[in-house]
């Protein structure tokens, strides 16, 4: 086995922040392979665990997993507005949806005093 392969394997097993866990990688790849109609940029972002405006709820679940918490309301115009929250040890992500599509998100690092 080459050194590069071993480094990638170690990063996946040790939880490299930009790589995600093995479970995350499997979920992302499975979704992409089951949805060949996705645009290349959507496939790339899902594989990397990123967000993109216009993503559906299913695409966000594939990319980030299940949210920690959700909230929803229906505006007077009939538009359904949702927020999904992802809380990790050192980061929070809030994803905003309108009528089931991503319209924005906020990602904040949490400073941990040690």
C-alpha positions in Angstrom: 0.0 0.0 0.0 1.2 3.5 -0.8 1.8 6.2 1.8 -1.0 8.3 0.3 -3.6 5.5 0.8 -2.5 5.0 4.4 -2.8 8.7 5.1 -6.3 8.9 3.7 -7.3 5.8 5.6 -5.9 7.2 8.8 -7.7 10.5 8.3 -11.0 8.8 7.8 -10.6 6.5 10.8 -9.4 9.3 13.1 -12.1 11.7 12.1 -10.4 14.3 10.0 -12.7 17.4 10.3 -12.7 18.0 6.6 -13.2 14.3 5.7 -16.0 13.4 8.1 -16.4 9.9 9.5 -16.5 6.7 7.6 -20.3 6.6 8.2 -20.7 10.2 6.7 -18.6 9.3 3.7 -20.7 6.2 3.0 -24.0 8.1 3.4 -22.8 10.9 1.0 -21.4 8.5 -1.6 -24.6 6.3 -1.5 -26.8 9.3 -2.0 -24.8 10.6 -5.0 -24.7 7.2 -6.6 -28.5 6.8 -6.1 -29.2 10.2 -7.7 -27.3 10.3 -11.0 -29.4 13.2 -12.2 -27.7 15.6 -9.8 -25.5 18.4 -11.2 -21.8 17.8 -10.9 -21.4 20.7 -8.5 -24.2 19.2 -6.3 -22.5 15.8 -6.3 -19.2 17.4 -5.4 -20.6 19.5 -2.5 -22.6 16.5 -1.1 -19.5 14.3 -1.2 -17.5 17.0 0.7 -20.2 17.7 3.2 -20.9 21.2 2.0 -24.1 23.2 1.4 -25.4 24.9 -1.7 -28.3 27.3 -2.2 -31.3 25.4 -3.7 -30.5 22.0 -2.1 -33.5 20.0 -1.0 -34.0 18.6 2.5 -32.8 15.2 1.3 -29.7 16.7 -0.2 -28.9 18.4 3.1 -29.5 15.2 5.0 -27.1 13.4 2.7 -24.5 16.1 3.0 -24.7 16.9 6.8 -26.7 14.1 8.3 -29.7 14.4 10.6 -30.1 17.8 12.2 -29.8 18.2 16.0 -33.0 20.3 16.1 -35.5 21.8 13.6 -38.1 24.5 13.6 -40.7 25.5 11.1 -43.4 28.2 10.5 -45.7 29.2 7.7 -45.5 32.8 6.8 -48.6 34.9 6.0 -47.8 34.5 2.3 -48.1 30.7 2.7 -44.3 30.2 2.4 -43.0 27.4 4.7 -39.8 28.6 6.5 -37.6 26.0 8.3 -34.4 26.1 10.2 -32.3 23.1 10.8 -29.6 23.2 13.5 -26.4 21.1 13.6 -24.5 21.3 16.8 -21.0 19.7 17.1 -18.5 20.0 19.8 -16.8 23.1 18.3 -19.2 24.3 15.6 -22.9 25.1 15.0 -24.5 25.3 11.6 -28.0 26.8 11.0 -29.5 25.9 7.6 -32.5 28.0 6.4 -35.1 26.6 4.0 -38.0 28.3 2.2 -40.5 25.9 0.7 -38.1 23.0 1.1 -35.0 24.6 -0.5 -31.9 26.0 1.1 -31.8 29.8 0.9 -28.9 30.3 3.3 -26.9 29.0 6.2 -24.7 30.2 9.0 -21.6 28.4 10.3 -20.0 29.4 13.6 -17.0 28.0 15.3 -17.3 27.7 19.1 -14.2 28.7 21.0 -13.6 26.2 23.7 -11.6 27.3 26.8 -9.1 24.7 27.8 
